[in-house]
């Protein structure tokens, strides 16, 4: 029997169309060897759904009456260039557009989905809601469809879309500190062949938004990834804070060439530079003019006193370390913490291209911990450390998607105002409980 051309377009690999009482149905099928006839025969399997020329595939258990309404809700602005992404899938059997698959993954992740099966379950449970944005003529995609699509998606294309969204909202951001630090997704490894995903993140401490990410290659470290990250973000008139791993004069020169400033943590990996700065504070010459400031903070069952000492006398350092011509100030911070009747102290040293008051420098140094808080949210609210997404490019692509979700949720939470308390995890729950809240998040968070 010959079937209409439109049914052939709706067929999926490994399926068969059956005509019965004027309607077309889609079934799974397989082949088994028939010893009697000595040839393979086709065996009909599970029922998948009904085929309709207007509505496409109507999945099993879904009842449709009348014409499928056209999408009426606007897509987030980050979808404007989505279809420009190179789609490496074969045209045969391609049932879903790039935008449809990305929309499913984005909304499901906002609502608390963590893996491919979670995303599939969300799509099946909210198909009518998804169709208010895009057609989804073939129903809800399967978990295998998401797995295959995101594993071959180009991470650079995803990061370009993310950066465009960041630049669009950067107009309303007046950031002072951009904190850079690395993070590993500990369960994204796959045996000995694929190492866990290691990325360097740039976090805008003023707006509480992640503004960039760069993968650390397997045979390298954060030192090579940080310059690539700096090249893709705007740091003009901003202070970039990096821990001791990124304390390299090449990185310092790059930041200054982009009209930014830096504050680098000093540790033993810098050898003589660290020793020279520490000794200068311990055995400073007579008549040295210091700028001192003290700050006391009480909370979480402890009292912490921070004492900062700053000097702009760096000519001697330029002579000893000619590669570090960009250094304009040396910083020492002593932290004295009292908790449960016990007192502990820690002394840290920094180099900087900033010439500001001691209290402003202390504020910038403390702002670096915002990126650590962001990493904590990724693990606690998005369960990133335990996700097993690992095939192909999927781990890196889905990491960028989670960053986009985080920014949308963070923007939504901040728009609620200081009188409403809501965490990122609470905002994800709210999206799953109420579709109006979800629409609000993707509209406000993607303006």
N, C-alpha and C positions, 0 to 999 in steps of 0.2 A: 504494500500500500504506500502511495506517495503522500507525503504530508506537506502542508503549506510552508512557504519559505520562512515565514515569521517564526514557526515552531523550531526550525533548524537553528535560528539565531539564539533562541532561548535554551537550547540544549546545553548541558554541561558534560564535561568528560566523564565517561563511565556511567552515563544515564541513557534511558530509552524512553521514547514517547509512545504512549498507547492511546488510541482513539476509542471512546466508549460513549454511546448515547449522545452524540453531538458535541462532546467535550474532549479536550486533550489533557492527558495526565502524564506526569513525569515520575519515572521510577529509576531506582538504581538497578544495575544489572551486572552480572559477572559471567564468566565462561568456565565450564567444567568439561572434562573429557568423558565422552560417552563410549564405554567399551563395546556396546552392542553395534552402534553405527560406526564406530572407529573414527570419530571426529568430535570436535568441540561443539558443545551446544550452549545456547544462551539461557541463563537462569535469572528470572526477574527477582529483584530484591525489594528493599524498603520503598514505600511510597513517599515521595518528596513534596508533591504539591500539584496544583492545577495550573495549566498554561492558559493565559488569556492574551489576545492580540493587543488589547488596550492597556491592561494592567501588568503584563509580564507574568513572572512566576508568583503565584499566590501560595506561600508555604503551607505545609500541612498544619491544620489546627487554626488557620486564619480564615475568617469568613469575610468576604468583600461583597458589598451590594452597591451597584451603581458605579459611576465613573470615579476613578481615583482623583482626588482633588490635586490641583497644581500646587507646588511649593509656594508658600506665602511669606515665610519668615526670612529676613536677610541673613546672609552668612557673615561670620566675623571677618574683619578686614584682612586677617592673615591668609584668607582663602583667595585673595585677588590674584596671586601668582601661582596658585597651587597646580593648575592644569599645565603650567609651563615646565613643571618638573618632568624630566625624561623618564618615561615609563618603560622599563625593561621587560615587561611581561609580553608574552606572545599574544597576538590579536585573537587567535583562536581560543575560545573559552573565556575571554575577558568580559566578565559580566558587570563589573563595577568600575566606576571612574576613580581617578586618584582622589578627587575631592570627597567622594562618598566614603572611601575607606579611611581617609584621614579624619573626616567628621566623626565617624563612629569611634575611632580610637581617642580623639580629643574629648568628646562628650563622656565616653565611658570612663576615661581616666579622671576627669573632673568629678565624676560621681562615685569614685572609689575603686574602679576596676584596676587590677594589677597585672594580669596575664592575658594571653590570647583567648582562653575560654571565658574569662570574665567579660571581655569585650564582645564576644559572640553572644553571650547571654544577655548583655545589655541591649545589643542591637535587636535581638528577637523580642525582648520585652518592651521595647520602645520604638518599634518600627513605624507606627503612625506619627510619633513625634519627629523621628528622623526624616520622614517624608514631608514634613512641613518645611524642610530646608532644601532637600534634594529628592529626585524621583524614586530612587531605589526600586526600579522596575523588577528586579530579580529577588526581591525580599532581602533578608538579613544575610550578610556574608558569614561564612564559617570561620572557625578559628584557624584552619589551615590556610585559608585565603589571606588572612591578616599576617600569618607567619611568613608565608612566601613573599608577600608584597613588601613588607618592611625589611626583610632580610636582604633584598636586592636594591632597596632605595638608596640613592646617593646621599650620604650624610652632609656633604657640602651644600647640596640643594636645600636641605632642611635648615641648615645653619644660615643660609642666605635669607630665607624667608623669616627666620627668627630675628636676624639682624635688621631687616627692613621694618619689622614690627617695633623693635626697640628704638630705632631711629625716629619712628613716627611718634612715639610717646615721649621721646627724650626732650622734645620742645618744652614740655611742662615740668621737666625735672631740673632742680637746681642742686646737684650733688656736689659734695666737697671731697669725699673719699671714695676711691674705687679699690676694694680689697680683693687681692688675687691669692688663691690657694688651691691645692689639689685635693682630689677625692677619688677613692676607688669604689666601684660597685663589686663587692666581695664575692658574690655568687654568680657573676656573669662569665666565669671561666667555663671551658669545655674540655675536660681532661688535660692533657699536656700540650695539646695543639693550640688552643685558644686561651690566652691569658685573660685575667679579669680586666674589665674596662677601667682605665685610669685617665681622668680628665682634669684639666686646670680650668677653674671657673673665675670669672670676673664679676664681682658683686657690687652693686651701687648701694653703699651704706645709707645714703640720704633718702632714696626712694624705696629701699628694701626690695630691689628687683635685680635679678640676675641678667647681665647684659651681654654675656659672651661665654663661650666654652671652646676648648680645643683638646683633642685627644692626644695623650702621650703615647707615642709609638712604643712597641714592645722592646726594642733595643735602644731606648733612649730614656730621658728623664724630663722632669719639669723645666729644666733650664732651656731645653730646645723648644718646648711647647709655649713658654711664656711670650717670646718675641712674636710668634705667629698670632697669639691671642691679642697682643697689644696692637698689631697691625690692623685688626678688624674692628677695633672699638675706638671711640673718640675720647681722648684723655686731656684735651686742651683745658688748661686752667684747673685741672683736677690733681689731687694728691693720690698717688698709687702706693698702696702699702703691700709689701711682700715679706714673707718670712725668710729665714736665713738661706733656704735652698735657692731662692731667686736673687740673692745678693751678689750680683755680677756687674762689673763695670760696663759690659756691653749692653746689658738691659737698662742700666742707668742712663747711658748715652742715648739709647733709643727713646726712652721716656722724655728726656729733655729735647730731643729733636722733634717731638710731637707736641711741644709747648706744655708739657706736664711737669709735675714735681713728684718726688718719691720720698718714702721713709722705709728703709730696709732694716730688718732685724739683723744683728751681728751675733754670730756664734763661732765655734771653733773651726768650722769649715773654711773660714777666711784667713786662718793662720795668723800671720804677722799683723794684718790690719786689725783684727779683733784684739790682739795683745796690746798693740800700740794705743788704741782708743781706751781700753780698760786702764792701762798704766797712766795715761794722761789724767784721767779722773782721780785715780788713787794718789798720784804724786804730781799734782799740777804745779806749775811755776808760780812764784810769788807774784802777787798783783793780778792774777787771773780774775777776770770779771765773769761771774756766773749769773745766770738768770734762774731763779728757783721758784717752784710753785708746789703747793701741797693740796691734795684733794682727799676727802674722807667719804667713804661710801658704806652704808649699812643696809644689809638685806640678806635673805636666805640664811639667817642664823649666824651671820658673821659680820665683823667690822674690818674693812680694808682701807688702809691708808697708803696713798701713792705719793711719792716725792719725786719730782722731776727736776733735773738740772741740765741746763742747755748752755752751750758756748758756740759762738760763731768764729772763734779763733782757729782756723783750719789751715793756715798757710804752711805750717810745719808738716801737716799731713800730706799736702800736695807735693812737697819735696820728697817725702819718703815713699809715697805711692802716686807716681805721676799719672797712672791710668785713671785715678779717681779725681779728676779736676772738677767734677760736677758737685762734689760734696761742699755744702755751705754751713752745715751745723752738725755738732755731735751731741748725742742725747744719752742720759742715764736715767733709768726709772727704777726706784726701789719700791717694792710692794711689801707691806707689813700686814699680815692677816691674823686676826684673832678669832678663833672658833672653838667652842666647847672648852674654854679656859686655856687653850693651847695657842701659842704664837709662833708663826712661821714667817720667813722673809725670803725674798727673791730679788736679785738685781739683774736688769736686762740693759743691753746697750744697743743703740741705733745710730745709723748714719742717715743724713737727709740733705736734700737740695733746697729745703724750705728754710726761710728766714722769717719766723713768726714768733709771737709770744709763747712762753712756755705752756700756758694753759691751753692754747689752741693746738699746740703740738701734742699734748697729752690727750686731748679730745680725739685727734686724728688717729693716734696709736690705739686708743681704746675702740675706735670704730672698726678696726680690723677684725674684731671678734664677730662682727655681723656675718661674715662669710662662714664662720664656724657654726653660727646659729642656723644659717641656711642649710648647711650640710646635715645638721641634726634634724631639721624638718624633713629633708629628703628621706632620711632613714626612718624617722618616727611616723611621719604622716603619709609618705608614699612607699614605705617599706623597701627602699631601693637596695639596701644591702642584701636582701634575701630573694630578690627577683632572679629567676633563672633564664631570662631572655638573653640568648647568647649566639644564635645562628647568624652567620654573615654579618651584615651591618645593623642588625636589629637592635642590639644593645645600645649603640651610639645614637641611632635615630630616635629610639624611644626615650633616651635620656634627654634629648633636645625637646621632645614632646612634653615630658614632665616639667622641664623648665618653663615652657610656654604656659602650661597649666598652673604652675606655681605663680607666675607673674599675674595671670588673670585673677586667681584667687586672692593674691596679695592686694591687687588693685581694688577688688571688690570689698575686702575687709577694711581697707583704709577709707574707702568711700562711706562706710557705715558710720564713721565718726568715732570720737574718743569715748562716747557714752555707751557704745555697744561692744561688748567683749565677745570676740570670736576668733578661734584659732584657725589655721589652715586646714587641719583635720576636721574641725567643726564645719568649715565652709564646704568641704567635700561632701560631708553628710547632708548638709542643707541642699546641695545640688541634687543629690540622689533622692531626697524626700519631696522636692517641689520643683516642677519644671519651670515655673515662673522665676524661681531663684536662679536656675541654670541659665535661662535666657538672659537674665540680668548680668550674670557673671561674664558670659561670652560677649555681651554687648558693651558693658562698661570696661571690661578688661581688655577689649580689642579695639577700642576707639582710636 
